[in-house]
Amino acid sequence: MDPLLIRNVFLVPLGRDEPAATHPVDIHIEDGRVTEVGRGLPPDADTRVHDADGRWIIPGLWDHHVHLGQVAMTNVRLDLSTTRSPEEATHIVAERLAMRPDTPLVAFGHRSATWHREPTVAELDAVSETMPIILISGDAHHAWLNSVALRSLGLAEREDVVREAEWFAAYADLETVVGQEATPETYRRAQADAAAKGIVGVVDFEFSGGADEWAGRWADGADLLRLRMATYAEGLDSVINRGLRTGDPLPGCEFATMGPLKIISDGSLNTRTAWCCDPYADSGDLMFPKGYANQTSHDLRMLMLRAHQNGLEVAVHAIGDAAVREALDSFDVTGAHGSIEHAQLIQEADARHLAATGVRGSVQPAHLLDDRDVTEYCWPDRMDRCFALRWMYDAGVPLRFGSDAPVAPLDPWLAIGAAVHRSGDAREPWNPGQSLTAREALAASTDGWGTLAAGHPGDVVLLDSDPLAAVGDSAATGGYLRSMGVAATYSHGRLIAPLWD
């Protein structure tokens, strides 16, 4: 691709004490890298010149935790995110099934932790005994199915939901049962939507697929974003046998690389399976009052060690504070590198421990908007230790933000705004002492790159407004960030979201 010269842009300062830019500069990009930043840069004969007209420029944004195949399927799944009871959910399901009686129904988004009772298979059977109904929870850690869906997925009969590892294994067969699949076209559409918000790359934690599947999607046009493909334990042998190490290019995918081994070490808050040091407030009805680990310490460490010895980073899903502590100890013992995904509930000492390991804290700030009420119900005695962004930042943890989409929208500005103003409604911020500044939150969304400079990847975003502008209190700042206008997104120097219609 010909070199690119972006004229007349203001650099957004991302360093801790870096002063604001006082004059616009030009950015030269060649062979996928920023080669020069300065005033009045001359274009070569073959240089593409884009005038940014005084906009602001930042490094391209990354979402460090995405399930891209599930994001691609969002438009064909019934949205149950607003439901407040099993009765309301079944009513909406029945209405949809009446409109499409010959089509299996898949929904996403319900959060049952604060419902007045647990849902049952029988009430979905009352809606239909012949057509599969699969309602995936908003945290993706359990699913509520009717009997025909259970049989179709080879699951044992039961009266309650399918949780954790049993559900993850069944999900791999979901496309076959319901006749829906994420196509390269739907993947590209999801990527285009992300690029329009300033995203240039994602870490993909999808449960299914692999290098060969990505090569096929890439060839069919799902090639807009940079991608790091994770694997799970089930695919580890294949990755090792192919000699793929973290950072290696995926065959047939120009801007995709091998990512980490993903290990789901505990569950989630909404499903009440996140592994905690103390019992849940409503633990009287729970088989595991503190949640539980999905592996023994030995099994977790052997898996981490095998990945580490074969050149793979490790991304450990750990939501409860007991799971975070176990993950940290396991990183210490194995010498593995990588990230703790979520770190939703953490002790202050463990924030310092996380910093000492050098392991990244991969956090999804928008989850605090959805989980505030659930936390008050399940963890009222530890709300002050949830999404402890300030503790982690001040301790020196390398923070990387993401969405866990489709659990939260694939929208970096929603995450940045939530980190600054910890409220999604008219209520006061939740633990405002754990907030970050706009500069700190934005920096956590740029894959570790600071203020744009020569040597950076040619992944840049033009913004219509200064994201660090002083617009008022945290509520005003959060709203301002959530509505940030993205004028253009470039990946490797190519325009992937349009500057002008």
C-alpha positions in Angstrom: 0.0 0.0 0.0 1.2 3.5 -0.8 2.5 5.6 2.0 0.0 7.7 3.9 0.3 11.3 5.2 -2.3 12.5 7.7 -2.1 16.3 7.9 -3.2 18.7 10.6 -3.9 16.6 13.6 -3.5 17.1 17.4 -1.7 14.4 19.3 -3.7 13.2 22.4 -1.1 12.9 25.3 -1.4 9.5 27.0 1.6 9.8 29.4 0.9 10.5 33.1 2.2 14.1 33.2 2.5 14.8 29.5 1.2 18.3 28.5 -1.5 18.9 26.0 -0.6 19.5 22.4 -0.4 23.2 21.4 -0.2 22.8 17.7 -1.2 20.3 15.0 1.3 17.9 13.4 1.5 15.6 10.4 1.7 11.8 10.7 3.6 9.7 8.0 2.8 6.0 7.7 4.7 3.6 5.5 4.8 -0.2 5.3 2.4 -0.4 8.2 4.4 1.7 10.7 4.4 5.4 11.8 7.7 6.6 10.3 7.6 10.3 11.2 5.6 12.8 13.3 6.2 16.5 12.7 5.1 19.8 11.2 5.0 20.4 7.5 6.1 16.9 6.4 6.5 16.8 2.6 4.6 14.0 0.7 6.4 11.8 -1.8 4.9 11.5 -5.3 3.1 8.2 -4.4 1.9 9.3 -1.0 -1.8 9.4 -0.2 -2.6 12.6 1.7 -5.6 13.0 4.1 -6.3 16.3 5.7 -7.7 15.7 9.2 -8.8 19.3 9.5 -7.6 19.8 13.1 -9.0 16.6 14.6 -7.4 14.6 17.4 -5.4 11.4 16.8 -4.8 8.4 19.1 -3.3 4.9 18.6 -5.8 2.4 17.4 -8.0 1.0 20.1 -8.0 -2.7 21.0 -10.6 -4.9 22.7 -8.7 -7.4 24.7 -11.6 -9.8 25.3 -14.1 -10.6 22.6 -16.1 -13.7 21.5 -16.3 -12.6 17.9 -18.4 -15.5 16.6 -21.0 -14.8 19.2 -20.9 -11.1 18.4 -21.5 -12.0 14.8 -24.6 -13.9 15.8 -26.1 -11.2 18.0 -28.5 -9.9 15.3 -30.2 -13.3 14.9 -30.6 -14.0 18.6 -33.6 -12.7 20.7 -32.5 -10.1 23.2 -33.6 -10.9 26.8 -31.3 -8.4 28.5 -34.2 -6.3 29.9 -36.1 -9.2 31.5 -36.6 -9.2 35.2 -38.3 -12.5 35.9 -38.7 -16.0 34.5 -42.3 -15.1 33.7 -41.3 -12.1 31.6 -38.7 -14.1 29.8 -41.1 -16.9 28.9 -43.7 -14.4 27.7 -41.3 -12.8 25.3 -40.1 -16.2 24.1 -43.6 -17.4 23.5 -44.4 -14.2 21.5 -41.3 -14.7 19.3 -42.0 -18.4 18.8 -45.5 -17.7 17.7 -44.1 -15.5 15.0 -41.6 -18.1 13.8 -43.1 -21.5 15.0 -40.9 -23.6 12.7 -37.5 -22.1 13.8 -35.4 -23.0 16.8 -35.2 -20.1 19.2 -31.9 -18.9 20.6 -31.9 -15.9 22.9 -29.1 -14.1 24.8 -28.9 -11.7 27.7 -31.0 -12.6 30.7 -29.4 -12.2 34.2 -31.2 -14.4 36.6 -29.2 -13.8 39.8 -31.7 -11.1 41.0 -34.8 -12.9 39.8 -37.2 -13.9 42.6 -36.7 -17.6 41.8 -34.7 -20.0 39.6 -36.1 -20.7 36.1 -37.2 -24.3 35.2 -37.1 -26.5 32.2 -40.8 -27.2 32.7 -41.9 -23.6 32.0 -40.0 -23.6 28.7 -41.6 -27.0 27.8 -44.9 -25.3 28.4 -44.0 -22.9 25.6 -42.9 -25.6 23.2 -42.3 -29.4 23.5 -41.2 -29.7 19.9 -39.0 -26.8 19.0 -35.6 -26.2 20.7 -35.5 -23.2 23.0 -32.0 -22.1 24.2 -31.7 -19.0 26.4 -28.1 -18.1 27.0 -27.4 -16.0 30.1 -26.0 -12.5 29.8 -22.7 -13.7 31.3 -22.6 -16.7 28.9 -21.9 -19.0 31.8 -25.2 -20.9 31.8 -28.1 -21.6 29.5 -31.8 -22.2 30.2 -33.1 -24.9 27.8 -36.3 -26.8 27.2 -36.3 -30.6 27.1 -36.1 -30.9 23.3 -33.1 -28.6 23.3 -31.4 -30.7 26.0 -32.0 -33.9 24.1 -30.8 -32.3 20.8 -27.5 -31.2 22.5 -27.0 -34.6 24.1 -27.5 -33.2 27.6 -29.1 -35.1 30.5 -32.6 -34.3 31.6 -32.9 -31.8 34.5 -35.1 -29.1 36.0 -32.6 -26.3 36.2 -30.1 -24.6 33.9 -26.9 -26.0 32.3 -23.8 -24.4 33.8 -20.1 -23.7 33.2 -18.0 -26.5 31.6 -21.1 -28.6 30.6 -22.6 -25.6 28.8 -19.3 -24.6 27.2 -19.0 -28.1 25.7 -22.6 -28.1 24.5 -22.2 -24.7 22.9 -19.8 -26.2 20.3 -22.8 -28.2 18.9 -25.3 -25.3 19.0 -24.9 -24.2 15.3 -25.8 -27.8 14.2 -28.9 -28.0 16.3 -30.4 -24.6 15.5 -29.2 -24.3 11.9 -27.5 -20.9 12.4 -23.9 -20.1 11.9 -21.6 -17.1 11.9 -20.5 -16.6 8.3 -17.6 -14.6 7.0 -20.1 -11.9 6.0 -21.5 -11.6 9.6 -17.9 -11.6 11.0 -17.0 -8.8 8.6 -20.1 -6.8 9.6 -19.1 -7.2 13.3 -15.6 -6.1 12.5 -16.9 -3.0 10.5 -19.1 -2.0 13.4 -16.1 -2.2 15.7 -13.8 -0.3 13.4 -16.4 2.5 13.2 -15.8 3.0 17.0 -12.1 3.2 16.6 -11.2 -0.5 17.2 -8.3 -1.8 15.1 -7.8 -5.2 16.8 -9.3 -7.8 19.1 -8.2 -10.7 21.2 -10.7 -13.4 20.1 -11.7 -15.9 22.8 -14.3 -17.7 20.8 -14.9 -21.3 21.9 -14.9 -22.8 18.5 -12.8 -22.6 15.4 -9.1 -22.4 14.9 -6.3 -21.3 12.5 -7.8 -23.1 9.5 -11.2 -21.6 10.1 -9.7 -18.2 10.4 -7.8 -18.6 7.2 -11.1 -19.4 5.5 -12.9 -16.4 6.9 -10.0 -14.2 6.1 -10.0 -15.3 2.4 -13.7 -14.6 2.3 -13.4 -11.0 3.5 -13.4 -11.1 7.3 -10.1 -9.3 7.3 -10.7 -5.7 8.6 -9.3 -6.0 12.1 -6.0 -7.2 13.6 -6.7 -10.4 15.5 -5.1 -12.5 18.2 -6.6 -15.9 18.3 -6.8 -17.7 21.6 -7.1 -21.4 22.0 -8.6 -23.5 24.8 -7.2 -26.7 26.3 -9.1 -28.8 23.8 -7.2 -27.1 20.9 -3.8 -26.9 22.7 -2.4 -30.1 21.1 -3.2 -28.8 17.6 -1.6 -25.5 18.2 1.5 -27.0 19.7 1.8 -29.6 16.8 1.6 -26.8 14.3 4.4 -25.0 16.0 2.3 -21.9 16.7 3.6 -19.6 19.5 2.1 -16.5 20.8 2.7 -13.7 18.3 3.3 -16.0 15.3 1.3 -15.1 12.2 -1.7 -17.3 11.5 -1.3 -19.0 8.1 -3.3 -17.3 5.4 -4.2 -14.3 7.7 -2.3 -11.2 6.9 -3.0 -9.3 10.2 -3.8 -12.2 12.5 -1.5 -13.8 15.0 -1.6 -16.6 17.6 -2.8 -15.4 20.9 -2.9 -17.1 24.4 -4.1 -20.3 25.9 -7.4 -19.4 27.6 -8.2 -21.2 30.9 -11.6 -20.6 32.6 -10.5 -21.1 36.2 -13.8 -20.2 37.9 -17.4 -19.1 36.9 -19.2 -15.8 37.0 -21.1 -13.6 39.5 -24.5 -13.9 37.7 -24.4 -17.7 37.7 -23.0 -17.5 41.2 -20.1 -19.8 40.4 -17.2 -17.2 40.7 -14.8 -18.7 43.3 -14.6 -16.4 46.4 -12.8 -16.4 49.7 -16.2 -15.9 51.5 -19.7 -17.3 50.9 -22.2 -15.5 48.7 -24.9 -13.5 50.7 -27.6 -15.9 49.4 -25.4 -19.0 49.8 -28.1 -20.9 51.6 -29.5 -22.1 48.3 -26.2 -22.8 46.7 -24.5 -26.2 46.3 -21.2 -24.3 46.4 -21.6 -21.4 48.8 -18.3 -19.8 47.7 -18.5 -20.7 44.1 -15.9 -23.1 42.9 -12.7 -23.7 40.8 -13.0 -25.5 37.5 -9.6 -27.2 38.0 -7.5 -28.4 40.8 -4.4 -26.3 41.5 -2.3 -29.1 40.1 -4.3 -29.3 36.9 -4.3 -25.5 36.4 -0.6 -25.3 36.9 0.2 -28.2 34.6 -1.8 -26.7 31.9 -0.2 -23.3 32.3 3.3 -24.9 32.4 2.7 -26.8 29.2 1.6 -23.7 27.4 4.5 -21.7 28.7 7.0 -24.4 27.7 5.6 -24.2 24.2 5.8 -20.5 23.8 2.2 -19.6 24.6 1.0 -16.9 26.9 -1.8 -17.8 29.2 -5.0 -15.9 29.8 -6.6 -17.1 33.1 -10.3 -16.2 33.6 -10.6 -15.4 37.3 -13.6 -13.4 38.6 -13.7 -14.2 42.3 -11.0 -13.2 44.7 -10.1 -16.8 45.5 -9.7 -17.5 41.8 -7.5 -14.4 41.3 -5.3 -15.4 44.2 -4.9 -19.0 42.8 -4.1 -17.6 39.4 -1.4 -15.3 40.8 0.2 -18.1 42.7 0.1 -20.3 39.6 1.8 -17.6 37.5 4.5 -17.4 40.2 5.0 -21.2 40.3 5.0 -21.8 36.5 6.8 -18.7 35.4 4.1 -18.3 32.7 3.3 -14.9 31.1 0.0 -13.4 30.1 -3.1 -12.0 31.7 -5.7 -12.4 34.3 -9.1 -11.9 32.6 -11.7 -10.0 34.5 -10.2 -9.7 38.1 -13.7 -8.6 39.1 -13.2 -9.1 42.8 -9.8 -8.7 44.2 -8.0 -8.1 47.5 -5.8 -5.0 47.7 -2.8 -7.1 48.5 -3.5 -9.2 45.4 -3.5 -6.0 43.3 0.1 -5.5 44.4 0.9 -9.1 43.8 -0.6 -8.8 40.3 1.7 -5.8 39.6 4.7 -7.8 40.9 4.2 -10.7 38.5 4.1 -8.4 35.5 0.9 -10.2 34.4 -1.6 -7.9 32.6 -4.9 -7.1 34.2 -7.4 -7.6 31.4 -10.6 -5.9 32.7 -14.0 -5.1 31.2 -15.2 -1.9 32.9 -18.6 -1.9 31.3 -19.4 -5.0 33.3 -19.7 -2.9 36.4 -22.7 -1.2 34.9 -24.5 -4.5 34.5 -23.2 -6.1 37.7 -23.9 -3.4 40.1 -27.3 -4.6 41.2 -26.3 -8.3 41.1 -23.2 -7.4 43.3 -25.4 -5.7 45.8 -27.6 -8.8 46.0 -24.8 -11.5 46.0 -21.7 -9.7 47.4 -23.0 -6.7 49.5 -20.1 -7.2 52.0 -17.4 -6.8 49.3 -18.8 -4.2 46.9 -15.8 -2.0 47.7 -13.4 -4.5 46.2 -15.2 -4.9 42.8 -13.6 -3.6 39.6 -10.7 -2.1 41.7 -9.2 -0.2 38.8 -7.5 2.4 40.9 -5.8 -0.1 43.1 -4.5 -2.0 40.1 -3.4 1.2 38.3 -1.6 2.7 41.3 0.1 -0.6 42.0 1.5 -0.6 38.5 -0.5 -3.3 36.9 -0.5 -3.1 33.1 -4.2 -2.6 32.4 -5.8 -3.7 29.2 -9.5 -3.0 28.6 -12.1 -5.0 26.7 -15.7 -5.8 26.6 -16.2 -9.6 26.7 -18.6 -8.9 23.9 -21.4 -9.9 23.5 -21.6 -9.9 27.4 -21.1 -6.1 27.0 -21.3 -4.2 23.7 -18.2 -4.2 21.6 -17.7 -0.5 22.3 -14.5 0.9 23.7 -16.0 4.2 24.6 -18.6 2.6 26.8 -15.8 0.8 28.7 -13.7 4.0 28.9 -16.7 6.0 30.2 -17.5 3.4 32.8 -14.0 3.4 34.1 -14.3 7.2 34.6 -17.9 7.4 35.9 -18.9 4.2 37.6 -22.6 4.4 37.0 -24.9 3.7 34.1 -27.9 5.6 35.4 -28.8 8.5 37.6 -27.3 6.9 40.7 -24.0 8.2 42.2 -20.9 6.4 41.0 -20.2 3.0 42.5 -17.0 3.3 44.5 -15.8 6.5 42.9 -12.4 6.0 44.6 -11.7 3.2 42.2 -12.3 5.4 39.1 -9.6 6.2 36.5 -9.1 9.5 34.7 -10.0 9.8 31.1 -6.3 9.7 30.2 -5.7 6.6 32.2 -8.7 4.8 30.8 -7.9 5.7 27.2 -4.3 4.5 27.6 -5.6 1.1 28.9 -7.5 0.8 25.6 -4.5 1.3 23.2 -2.7 -2.1 23.5 0.0 -0.5 25.7 1.0 2.2 23.2 1.5 5.7 24.6 1.1 8.9 22.7 1.4 8.3 19.0 5.1 8.4 17.9 7.5 7.2 15.2 7.9 3.4 15.4 4.3 2.8 16.4 2.0 0.5 14.3 0.2 2.3 11.5 -3.0 1.9 13.4 -4.5 5.2 14.2 -7.9 6.8 15.0 -9.1 10.3 14.2 -11.5 11.8 16.7 -13.9 14.7 16.2 -13.3 16.0 19.8 -10.5 16.0 22.3 -11.1 13.0 24.5 -9.3 14.7 27.4 -11.2 17.9 27.3 -12.4 19.2 30.7 -16.2 19.0 30.4 -17.3 18.9 34.0 -17.7 16.3 36.7 -17.3 12.5 36.2 -20.9 12.1 35.0 -20.4 14.8 32.4 -17.0 13.3 31.4 -18.5 9.8 31.2 -21.3 10.9 29.0 -18.9 12.9 26.8 -16.6 9.9 26.3 -19.5 7.5 25.6 -20.6 9.8 22.7 -17.1 10.3 21.3 -17.2 10.8 17.5 -14.8 8.6 15.5 -14.0 10.3 12.2 -11.7 7.6 10.7 -9.9 4.4 11.7 -6.8 3.2 9.9 -5.2 -0.2 10.3 -1.7 -0.8 8.9 -2.2 2.5 7.1 -5.4 1.4 5.3 -8.7 3.1 6.0 -11.1 0.7 7.5 -13.7 3.1 8.7 -14.6 6.1 6.4 -13.6 9.6 7.1 -16.4 11.0 5.0 -19.7 9.5 3.8 
